[in-house]
Structures are given as C-alpha cells and as structure tokens.
Amino acid sequence: MLRNYRNGFQKQFKDGIAEILRKENFTKGVIVRQEEEEVHIDMYIIVSYGTKISEVAHNVQSKVKYTLDKTVGLAVDSVNIFVQEFV
C-alpha cells in the first residue's frame, strides 16, 4: 500500500515542489527516486559565487525534508544536493 502511494506521489511531488517551495521551474532540477520503502531526492542547484556551499546545501536539505513532512506527511530518507553551476 505504501509503495503504491509513493509511486503515485512521485509525479505529484515533482509537479508540486515548485509551489511548495515557491520556486519557478524548480522541478527541472529535482529527481525523486524510490528504492524499496525509501524515498530519495536529488536536487541540482545553482549558487551564487562566494556563497558558502555547505550552508546552502544544508538549508535546502532541511527545508525540503521539513516542508514535505509537514505539508503531505512524507518522510524523505535522503536529499542529495548537487551544485551544477556558479553564477
């Protein structure tokens, strides 16, 4: 039952993450993976030059986990942050 819920939720999550986190076109850099009973999220981000990457990554991870838990009750096992570009 949980597995079916998560599979159906993946598309809703990807479509709704932009609204949840208030970022336009944010879903283009988000991959949701399910492995057994675990949900993993890979996020590809762009950061400003001179930004402390570890702090940004930690803040994004915390915000995603907290938002998904509080808004839809989904416990995410991991949020992986990949810096794609510096601007």
C-alpha positions in Angstrom: 0.0 0.0 0.0 2.8 2.4 0.9 4.6 1.6 -2.2 1.6 2.4 -4.5 1.2 5.7 -2.6 4.8 6.7 -3.1 4.8 5.7 -6.8 1.7 7.8 -7.5 3.0 10.6 -5.4 6.3 11.0 -7.3 4.6 12.8 -10.2 2.5 14.9 -7.8 5.6 15.7 -5.8 7.6 16.8 -8.8 4.8 18.8 -10.2 4.0 20.4 -6.8 7.5 21.1 -5.4 7.7 24.4 -7.2 4.6 25.6 -5.5 5.6 24.2 -2.1 9.0 25.8 -2.2 7.9 28.8 -4.1 10.5 28.5 -6.9 9.6 28.9 -10.5 10.8 26.0 -12.8 12.3 24.3 -9.8 11.1 20.8 -10.8 13.6 20.7 -13.7 16.4 20.2 -11.1 14.6 17.6 -9.0 14.7 13.8 -9.3 12.6 11.7 -6.9 13.7 8.0 -6.6 12.1 5.2 -4.7 14.2 2.3 -3.5 12.2 -0.4 -1.7 10.4 1.6 1.1 12.7 4.6 0.9 12.3 7.9 -0.9 15.4 9.8 -2.1 15.5 13.2 -3.7 18.3 14.5 -5.9 18.4 18.3 -6.3 20.6 20.1 -8.8 21.1 23.7 -7.8 22.8 26.9 -9.0 24.5 29.0 -6.3 26.0 32.5 -6.3 29.7 32.8 -6.5 31.1 33.3 -3.0 28.3 31.5 -1.3 29.1 29.0 1.4 28.0 25.8 -0.4 27.8 23.6 2.7 25.5 26.1 4.4 23.2 26.4 1.3 23.1 22.6 0.8 22.2 22.0 4.5 19.5 24.7 4.4 18.0 23.2 1.2 18.0 19.7 2.7 16.4 20.8 5.9 13.7 22.9 4.1 12.8 20.1 1.7 12.5 17.4 4.4 10.6 19.7 6.8 8.2 21.0 4.1 7.3 17.6 2.7 6.8 16.1 6.2 4.6 19.0 7.4 2.6 19.5 4.2 2.0 16.0 2.9 3.3 13.7 5.7 6.1 12.2 3.5 9.2 11.2 5.3 12.2 11.6 2.9 15.2 9.3 3.6 17.7 11.5 1.8 18.0 14.8 0.0 21.2 14.9 -2.1 22.4 18.3 -3.3 24.4 18.7 -6.5 25.8 22.1 -7.4 25.5 22.5 -11.2 26.8 26.0 -11.7 28.1 29.1 -10.0 26.7 32.5 -11.1 
